[in-house]
Amino acid sequence: MTRPPSRSSSRAELPEGGRESADDETLADLGEWELIRRLGAFAPPGQFSDDAALLAPCEVARSGSHGCRRLVLNTDVLVDGLHFSDATTTPAQVGWRTAAANLSDLAAMGCTEVEGITVGLVAPAATPWSWVEGVYRGLSDALAAYGGVLLGGDCSGGMQRMLAVAAVGKLPPIQEGAGEDGCGPWGAIRRGDGRPGDALVCTGPHGLSRLGLALLQGHVAGLERISAEPAAEVAAKAGGQLMEAEPLHSSGMEQPPALPVALMHRAIEAHQRPKPRFDAVRALHRSRPEGLPWRVGGCDSSDGLAAAVAAIASSSDCGALLNPAALPLDPAMAGLPQAQTWCLEGGEDFELVLALQPAWAEALAAALPGCSLIGELTAGSAGELHWAGPAEQDDEAIPNSGYRHFC
């Protein structure tokens, strides 16, 4: 998946040979967004600005009488110890999460169908076949649930386990008489298609995956360990036979919160088996008010809710206001001191965050269970997030500290 540069960013101009200087900058110096902005200099303008690449329409890719279908291509790399680990995921869950992360990017671009995926596997020679088999079983399970097939791939020995996946999906058929409405292609969701005054919509709760990770690791950040048991046993209890919630103790709290068992189940499921929101894309089409042109800004929230809103705002040359009373937080998490932080910055929730004309946003929220309006885009500084509220709070900026590579 790619991270967006601001629409006002210029393409990188590198010296001949690609070297910056004698004391070349490192990836840690650049950070992920600046790295991708510079890599974009080697591709057509705007090609790196969305969750996936939107391919040119192909006249031979017709579907019955529905007209041309546009293809979408996404690539993602998952690394052992960074995106998955034996302590928190079984091999089959690694495969499911790998597929789901890529399919989520297709949904975030507006795809309603999946063509398939290719998988590049890198692993040390001592890797057990049972691990590889489990990963591919998880990949196959996700494709069986959401469509598409395993198209092929490659494998190589290496020092660390890695999975590089490319996913191909289809935008919905172009409706008869529907043009591109002066915005993105019909059916496409683009980060840069938001406009001031658009409502910001979120398709589901945030923070659950981060809580699930904490449970699987046997602790909640900032609090003492849940128990002295190994993480695998804690995970097994939370996902299966745990009969009552165990309190999360904090020396600074008179009444430590207790996590309901049902919340533990939801959180661990959210982390281990995320769901790409193709259902939300279909609801988006069903809820579009008649006569309203197709224009949808959006992306998925794999790097966190705040990062997703900032990406849409930055690419659309807008600012954003978030309503603190409308944050998409599971009510059962409200007692956790980390609840708001994990909602905004936790990441890997794989929901869609959309910028829509207000009438469409309200119709979608009414049509899609769990969907909510969380704020709006403004004419403010591109990419800046602020809390909505009384005038004295309007200048309070929201930190955007979602997950960052190379730090």
Protein Blocks (a to p, Z undefined) as FASTA:
>chain_A
ZZdddfklccddddehhiablblcdfklnommlmmmmmmmmpcehklmcfbdcddddfkl
cghjnopaddddddddddehklgcfklocfklmmmmmmmmmmmmmmmnopabdfbdcddd
dddfklcfklmmmmmmmmmmmmmmngpcdfbdcddddfbdcdddddddddddddehiaeh
opacehiacfklccehiacddfbdehjlmmmmmmmnopaehiacfblcdfklmmmmmmmm
pmbdcddddfkbfbacdddfklmmmmmmmmmmccdffklmmmmmmmmcghiacddddddf
knojklmmmmmmmmnopacdddfklcccdfklmmpmklmmmmmmngonlpacddddfklm
mmmmmmmghiacfbdcdfbdehiacdeddfklmmpccddfbdcehZZ
